[in-house]
Amino acid sequence: MPREFLHVDPRTLHLPTSRWNGADPYKLARQKALHGDSIDGMPPILVTRYKDGRLVINDGVTRAARAAELLPGVPVTVEVEAERLDQDVSQYPTVGDTLP
């Protein structure tokens, strides 16, 4: 599969089952201290595309949470690593669901 990059609102990205509570608070605070609201140079968030085009984060939950919280509505770059169109993940929480 060729590399595919998309620009999406990070609030709409679904969380993996291992991170349903959202970003680790310590890591999120550290990223905010180091990078603030800048996404310049931020590596793409790695995702898998599921049924109905929904994107689930494989790597980058904390980056997505930081961008969603500090830059609402600003799209981030994601890289689609794989597709699993046979599974419905619509009930998975999104990054936006875990933000205050």
N, CA, C and O of each residue as an XYZ file, in Angstrom:
400
protein
N       0.839     -1.171      0.000
C       0.000      0.000      0.000
C       0.894      1.248      0.000
O       1.775      1.371      0.851
N       0.681      2.155     -0.927
C       1.490      3.377     -0.926
C       1.169      4.237      0.285
O       0.069      4.168      0.835
N       2.128      5.041      0.691
C       1.918      5.911      1.852
C       0.825      6.917      1.532
O       0.813      7.530      0.465
N      -0.091      7.075      2.476
C      -1.194      8.013      2.307
C      -1.232      8.947      3.508
O      -1.278      8.506      4.656
N      -1.211     10.240      3.222
C      -1.252     11.253      4.264
C      -2.542     12.044      4.118
O      -2.953     12.386      3.009
N      -3.174     12.329      5.246
C      -4.413     13.104      5.276
C      -4.254     14.231      6.287
O      -3.407     14.165      7.178
N      -5.072     15.259      6.142
C      -5.138     16.341      7.126
C      -6.522     16.277      7.751
O      -7.531     16.452      7.067
N      -6.564     16.027      9.051
C      -7.842     15.845      9.748
C      -7.848     16.613     11.069
O      -6.798     16.934     11.626
N      -9.049     16.898     11.552
C      -9.216     17.495     12.869
C      -8.881     16.412     13.892
O      -9.517     15.358     13.887
N      -7.901     16.640     14.771
C      -7.512     15.585     15.715
C      -8.625     15.182     16.673
O      -8.590     14.078     17.216
N      -9.609     16.044     16.896
C     -10.718     15.703     17.795
C     -11.547     14.536     17.254
O     -12.224     13.854     18.022
N     -11.499     14.301     15.937
C     -12.320     13.259     15.317
C     -11.638     11.898     15.286
O     -12.271     10.903     14.933
N     -10.375     11.838     15.643
C      -9.648     10.567     15.610
C     -10.115      9.682     16.762
O     -10.278     10.140     17.893
N     -10.326      8.407     16.449
C     -10.748      7.449     17.471
C      -9.532      6.930     18.232
O      -8.439      6.798     17.682
N      -9.753      6.641     19.507
C      -8.687      6.140     20.373
C      -8.594      4.620     20.276
O      -9.608      3.945     20.101
N      -7.382      4.081     20.388
C      -7.245      2.627     20.421
C      -7.772      2.083     21.745
O      -7.882      2.823     22.722
N      -8.091      0.812     21.779
C      -8.662      0.216     22.991
C      -7.727      0.345     24.191
O      -8.187      0.394     25.331
N      -6.445      0.399     23.948
C      -5.484      0.505     25.044
C      -5.421      1.906     25.645
O      -4.816      2.091     26.701
N      -6.030      2.892     24.996
C      -5.942      4.279     25.467
C      -7.315      4.947     25.511
O      -7.420      6.139     25.222
N      -8.357      4.217     25.861
C      -9.705      4.774     25.870
C      -9.879      5.935     26.833
O     -10.830      6.704     26.699
N      -8.987      6.080     27.797
C      -9.066      7.211     28.719
C      -8.387      8.451     28.153
O      -8.414      9.511     28.778
N      -7.782      8.331     26.980
C      -7.117      9.471     26.358
C      -5.631      9.486     26.635
O      -5.031      8.473     26.993
N      -5.050     10.666     26.459
C      -3.607     10.827     26.605
C      -3.177     10.678     28.062
O      -3.918     11.014     28.986
N      -1.978     10.172     28.239
C      -1.374     10.086     29.564
C      -1.156     11.516     30.065
O      -0.492     12.301     29.389
N      -1.702     11.874     31.239
C      -1.615     13.257     31.718
C      -0.172     13.761     31.878
O       0.111     14.924     31.593
N       0.732     12.898     32.329
C       2.131     13.301     32.492
C       2.760     13.608     31.138
O       3.406     14.642     30.968
N       2.570     12.707     30.173
C       3.136     12.931     28.845
C       2.538     14.167     28.191
O       3.245     14.918     27.519
N       1.232     14.387     28.384
C       0.579     15.551     27.802
C       1.148     16.840     28.394
O       1.419     17.788     27.658
N       1.331     16.884     29.710
C       1.910     18.067     30.356
C       3.332     18.318     29.866
O       3.725     19.461     29.633
N       4.098     17.243     29.712
C       5.474     17.380     29.220
C       5.499     17.926     27.797
O       6.301     18.806     27.486
N       4.624     17.410     26.927
C       4.581     17.908     25.554
C       4.152     19.372     25.499
O       4.686     20.151     24.710
N       3.185     19.741     26.341
C       2.756     21.143     26.380
C       3.913     22.039     26.802
O       4.102     23.117     26.238
N       4.689     21.600     27.790
C       5.821     22.394     28.266
C       6.902     22.520     27.199
O       7.502     23.583     27.042
N       7.150     21.441     26.472
C       8.211     21.446     25.463
C       7.805     22.145     24.164
O       8.605     22.870     23.573
N       6.567     21.928     23.721
C       6.168     22.375     22.384
C       5.059     23.417     22.378
O       4.820     24.052     21.351
N       4.381     23.605     23.498
C       3.275     24.561     23.534
C       2.223     24.206     22.505
O       1.857     23.040     22.354
N       1.733     25.226     21.791
C       0.698     24.968     20.793
C       1.259     24.836     19.379
O       0.511     24.924     18.405
N       2.560     24.628     19.261
C       3.171     24.485     17.936
C       3.067     23.041     17.443
O       3.349     22.093     18.177
N       2.658     22.900     16.193
C       2.672     21.573     15.566
C       3.699     21.532     14.439
O       3.768     20.551     13.697
N       4.494     22.586     14.307
C       5.563     22.612     13.311
C       6.565     21.514     13.622
O       7.065     21.427     14.744
N       6.860     20.684     12.647
C       7.817     19.605     12.824
C       7.275     18.393     13.550
O       8.012     17.437     13.787
N       5.986     18.413     13.914
C       5.400     17.265     14.618
C       5.281     16.086     13.647
O       4.748     16.246     12.548
N       5.771     14.904     14.041
C       5.639     13.743     13.156
C       4.164     13.422     12.914
O       3.320     13.700     13.766
N       3.853     12.839     11.757
C       2.451     12.466     11.498
C       1.952     11.470     12.536
O       2.708     10.640     13.041
N       0.677     11.569     12.840
C       0.016     10.616     13.722
C      -0.296      9.384     12.874
O      -0.860      9.512     11.787
N       0.058      8.209     13.351
C      -0.148      6.978     12.589
C      -1.520      6.402     12.915
O      -1.887      6.265     14.083
N      -2.275      6.066     11.870
C      -3.649      5.602     12.044
C      -3.940      4.391     11.159
O      -3.228      4.107     10.196
N      -5.015      3.691     11.524
C      -5.588      2.640     10.685
C      -6.974      3.105     10.272
O      -7.730      3.620     11.096
N      -7.313      2.925      8.998
C      -8.646      3.288      8.512
C      -9.561      2.075      8.651
O      -9.228      0.971      8.219
N     -10.730      2.309      9.268
C     -11.717      1.254      9.475
C     -12.977      1.555      8.673
O     -13.026      2.505      7.891
N     -13.974      0.739      8.881
C     -15.266      0.869      8.208
C     -15.763      2.316      8.284
O     -15.562      2.993      9.292
N     -16.405      2.780      7.225
C     -16.950      4.137      7.128
C     -15.876      5.214      7.171
O     -16.185      6.376      7.434
N     -14.613      4.850      6.918
C     -13.540      5.831      6.872
C     -13.060      6.326      8.219
O     -12.279      7.274      8.291
N     -13.516      5.696      9.282
C     -13.098      6.126     10.620
C     -11.624      5.795     10.829
O     -11.137      4.753     10.389
N     -10.921      6.706     11.510
C      -9.486      6.556     11.722
C      -9.210      6.310     13.202
O      -9.664      7.066     14.061
N      -8.460      5.245     13.492
C      -8.080      4.895     14.862
C      -6.570      5.100     14.988
O      -5.795      4.640     14.149
N      -6.172      5.792     16.040
C      -4.760      6.104     16.256
C      -3.982      4.849     16.636
O      -4.389      4.097     17.522
N      -2.852      4.634     15.951
C      -1.906      3.583     16.315
C      -0.777      4.157     17.156
O      -0.304      3.518     18.096
N      -0.348      5.365     16.812
C       0.746      6.027     17.519
C       0.513      7.529     17.444
O       0.395      8.090     16.355
N       0.448      8.177     18.600
C       0.300      9.623     18.597
C      -0.894     10.146     19.370
O      -1.367     11.248     19.093
N      -1.394      9.385     20.330
C      -2.548      9.827     21.114
C      -2.235     11.141     21.831
O      -3.061     12.054     21.842
N      -1.059     11.238     22.422
C      -0.707     12.443     23.168
C      -0.556     13.638     22.238
O      -1.010     14.735     22.561
N       0.078     13.437     21.084
C       0.216     14.528     20.106
C      -1.148     14.998     19.630
O      -1.387     16.199     19.502
N      -2.043     14.052     19.367
C      -3.388     14.405     18.908
C      -4.143     15.176     19.981
O      -4.833     16.148     19.675
N      -4.019     14.752     21.236
C      -4.709     15.428     22.339
C      -4.174     16.844     22.523
O      -4.950     17.774     22.746
N      -2.870     17.015     22.433
C      -2.280     18.342     22.585
C      -2.768     19.283     21.491
O      -3.154     20.419     21.767
N      -2.749     18.806     20.250
C      -3.206     19.636     19.137
C      -4.694     19.950     19.262
O      -5.113     21.083     19.021
N      -5.483     18.967     19.632
C      -6.930     19.167     19.749
C      -7.274     20.155     20.855
O      -8.195     20.959     20.712
N      -6.537     20.093     21.950
C      -6.821     20.968     23.087
C      -6.326     22.392     22.846
O      -7.039     23.355     23.130
N      -5.117     22.527     22.326
C      -4.511     23.855     22.208
C      -4.790     24.547     20.882
O      -4.685     25.770     20.789
N      -5.143     23.779     19.856
C      -5.406     24.345     18.529
C      -6.718     23.793     17.976
O      -6.709     23.106     16.954
N      -7.849     24.081     18.631
C      -9.120     23.499     18.188
C      -9.433     23.853     16.738
O      -9.333     25.008     16.323
N      -9.813     22.832     15.983
C     -10.198     23.026     14.589
C      -9.046     23.054     13.602
O      -9.277     23.068     12.392
N      -7.809     23.062     14.088
C      -6.642     23.074     13.193
C      -6.319     21.635     12.810
O      -6.093     20.801     13.686
N      -6.293     21.332     11.508
C      -6.004     19.950     11.102
C      -4.548     19.565     11.355
O      -3.648     20.404     11.318
N      -4.342     18.278     11.611
C      -3.005     17.710     11.761
C      -2.809     16.665     10.666
O      -3.771     16.173     10.078
N      -1.554     16.340     10.407
C      -1.233     15.326      9.403
C      -1.267     13.951     10.039
O      -0.686     13.727     11.102
N      -1.959     13.027      9.371
C      -1.965     11.630      9.794
C      -1.494     10.779      8.623
O      -1.706     11.120      7.459
N      -0.859      9.679      8.950
C      -0.440      8.713      7.933
C      -1.254      7.439      8.122
O      -1.264      6.848      9.201
N      -1.938      7.025      7.054
C      -2.732      5.800      7.088
C      -1.776      4.629      6.876
O      -1.208      4.460      5.797
N      -1.610      3.826      7.923
C      -0.698      2.680      7.867
C      -1.364      1.434      7.319
O      -0.719      0.615      6.665
N      -2.659      1.287      7.585
C      -3.355      0.056      7.202
C      -4.843      0.339      7.064
O      -5.336      1.386      7.482
N      -5.545     -0.615      6.470
C      -6.997     -0.543      6.357
C      -7.592     -1.836      6.869
O      -7.094     -2.922      6.571
N      -8.664     -1.718      7.645
C      -9.411     -2.878      8.151
C     -10.880     -2.542      7.993
O     -11.558     -2.211      8.967
N     -11.360     -2.624      6.796
C     -12.707     -2.171      6.477
C     -13.795     -3.121      6.964
O     -14.981     -2.840      6.791
N     -13.406     -4.244      7.572
C     -14.375     -5.236      8.035
C     -14.867     -4.974      9.452
O     -15.794     -5.643      9.910
N     -14.266     -4.015     10.160
C     -14.590     -3.809     11.571
C     -15.208     -2.423     11.777
O     -14.734     -1.431     11.222
N     -16.257     -2.372     12.573
C     -16.923     -1.114     12.899
C     -16.369     -0.588     14.219
O     -16.468     -1.260     15.246
N     -15.791      0.601     14.197
C     -15.215      1.192     15.407
C     -15.970      2.459     15.814
O     -15.442      3.291     16.552
N     -17.192      2.602     15.336
C     -17.955      3.821     15.600
C     -18.212      4.045     17.088
O     -18.454      5.179     17.502
N     -18.164      3.000     17.890
C     -18.401      3.147     19.328
C     -17.124      3.493     20.096
O     -17.186      3.785     21.290
N     -15.978      3.464     19.435
C     -14.738      3.832     20.098
C     -14.788      5.331     20.432
O     -15.276      6.122     19.625
N     -14.291      5.728     21.603
C     -14.261      7.163     21.919
C     -13.271      7.888     21.012
O     -12.325      7.295     20.494
N     -13.511      9.175     20.836
C     -12.599     10.008     20.042
C     -11.739     10.849     20.966
O     -12.002     10.940     22.165
N     -10.722     11.455     20.408
C      -9.874     12.366     21.177
C     -10.739     13.458     21.776
O     -10.560     13.815     22.940
N     -11.677     13.996     21.002
C     -12.561     15.052     21.482
C     -13.421     14.636     22.658
O     -13.763     15.466     23.500
N     -13.772     13.365     22.727
C     -14.586     12.861     23.842
C     -13.835     12.920     25.173
O     -14.461     12.979     26.231
N     -12.505     12.903     25.130
C     -11.717     12.828     26.360
C     -11.211     14.190     26.822
O     -10.589     14.290     27.879
N     -11.467     15.227     26.053
C     -10.988     16.559     26.422
C     -11.991     17.263     27.330
O     -13.194     17.015     27.253
N     -11.479     18.148     28.193
C     -12.394     18.877     29.081
C     -13.291     19.836     28.314
O     -14.117     20.523     28.916
